[in-house]
């Protein structure tokens, strides 16, 4: 999968990424291209290339659920928010734009955050129809938001 963006990151190009958490089968990165008003959006990505969530083997289901819980609770504590949205797409018709399975975890505290959570792909549109200000994280801010989550991870008891 040489052309797969996530495979490239997993196999050799983590230097420009904020890795928040990692297990045997999954890696969690912050989304450096978008955030909510509360904090960083995280992506849970399987280390093996699966086109979408439906291809992930059931043997990895418990591990995936544990990662979702750890990251979600850590975000709630780090960003002092109760709202968490999970989002994924299966195939282009549902809005999938990177064809390596991944789950978005979005911390939410406002109506704006819920809208971003409903339509995370809106930032991928070549021409922005709606503007939500510049939500892209600079390297320093991305590190700071990721570090808040990392500090909370050890406190989580799954």
C-alpha positions in Angstrom: 0.0 0.0 0.0 2.6 2.5 -1.0 0.1 5.2 -1.9 -1.9 4.9 1.3 -1.3 8.0 3.5 -1.9 6.1 6.7 0.2 3.1 5.7 3.1 5.6 5.0 2.6 7.2 8.4 2.5 3.9 10.2 5.4 2.3 8.4 7.9 5.2 8.2 6.6 8.7 8.5 5.6 9.4 12.1 7.9 12.4 12.5 5.3 15.0 11.5 2.5 13.4 13.5 1.4 13.5 17.1 1.1 9.9 18.3 -1.2 10.0 21.3 -1.5 6.2 22.0 -0.4 2.9 20.4 -1.3 -0.7 20.9 -0.2 -3.8 19.1 -2.8 -3.3 16.3 -3.8 0.4 16.5 -2.2 3.8 16.5 -4.0 7.0 17.6 -2.9 10.3 16.0 -4.2 13.9 16.4 -5.8 15.2 13.2 -3.4 18.1 12.4 -5.8 19.5 9.8 -8.8 20.2 12.0 -10.0 20.5 15.6 -13.1 21.4 17.6 -13.4 24.4 19.9 -12.5 22.1 22.8 -9.4 20.4 21.5 -7.8 18.0 19.1 -9.7 15.5 17.0 -8.1 12.0 17.2 -7.9 9.3 14.6 -7.8 5.6 15.6 -6.1 3.8 12.8 -5.4 0.1 12.4 -1.8 -0.7 11.8 -2.8 -3.2 9.1 -4.4 -1.9 6.0 -8.1 -2.4 6.0 -10.2 -0.4 3.5 -12.9 0.4 6.1 -14.3 -0.5 9.5 -16.2 -3.5 8.1 -12.9 -5.2 7.1 -11.3 -5.1 10.6 -11.2 -8.7 11.9 -13.5 -9.4 14.8 -10.5 -10.6 16.8 -9.5 -7.0 17.0 -12.9 -5.8 18.2 -12.2 -5.8 21.9 -8.9 -4.0 21.5 -10.5 -1.4 19.2 -13.3 -0.8 21.8 -10.7 -0.5 24.6 -8.8 2.1 22.5 -12.0 4.1 21.9 -12.8 4.1 25.6 -9.3 5.1 26.7 -9.0 8.0 24.2 -12.6 9.2 24.7 -12.2 9.3 28.5 -8.8 10.9 28.3 -10.2 13.6 26.0 -13.1 14.3 28.4 -10.6 14.8 31.2 -8.0 16.7 29.2 -10.5 19.1 27.6 -13.0 19.3 30.5 -15.9 18.3 28.2 -18.6 15.6 28.5 -19.4 15.4 24.8 -17.6 12.9 22.5 -18.6 12.0 19.0 -17.3 8.9 17.1 -17.4 9.1 13.3 -16.3 6.8 10.5 -17.4 6.3 6.9 -17.6 3.2 4.9 -16.9 3.8 1.2 -17.0 7.0 -0.9 -20.8 7.2 -0.9 -20.7 7.7 2.9 -17.9 10.3 2.7 -14.8 8.1 3.1 -11.9 10.0 1.5 -8.9 8.0 2.8 -9.4 4.3 2.1 -7.6 3.0 5.2 -10.1 2.4 8.0 -10.1 5.0 10.7 -12.4 6.3 13.4 -12.6 10.0 14.3 -13.0 10.9 18.0 -14.2 14.5 18.4 -14.5 16.3 21.7 -17.6 18.4 21.8 -18.8 21.3 24.0 -20.9 23.4 21.6 -23.3 23.4 18.7 -20.4 24.3 16.4 -18.6 21.2 17.6 -21.6 19.0 17.0 -21.8 20.4 13.4 -18.1 19.7 12.8 -18.7 16.2 14.3 -21.6 15.6 11.9 -19.7 16.8 8.8 -16.0 16.3 9.5 -15.3 15.9 5.8 -16.5 19.5 5.2 -12.9 20.6 5.6 -11.9 18.3 2.8 -14.0 20.1 0.2 -11.9 21.8 -2.4 -14.0 24.9 -2.1 -15.3 25.6 1.4 -19.0 26.3 1.3 -19.2 27.1 5.0 -16.5 28.7 6.9 -15.7 27.8 10.5 -12.5 29.8 10.9 -9.1 28.3 10.5 -9.2 25.1 12.6 -5.9 23.8 11.4 -3.4 23.2 14.2 0.1 24.6 14.0 2.8 22.2 15.2 3.1 23.7 18.7 -0.7 23.8 19.3 -1.0 20.2 18.0 1.7 19.1 20.4 0.0 20.9 23.3 -3.4 19.4 22.7 -2.0 15.9 22.1 0.1 16.2 25.3 -3.0 16.9 27.4 -4.5 13.7 26.2 -1.3 11.7 26.7 -1.1 13.0 30.3 -4.7 11.6 31.0 -4.2 8.2 29.4 -2.3 6.7 32.3 -5.1 7.7 34.7 -7.7 5.8 32.8 -8.7 2.4 34.1 -10.4 0.3 31.4 
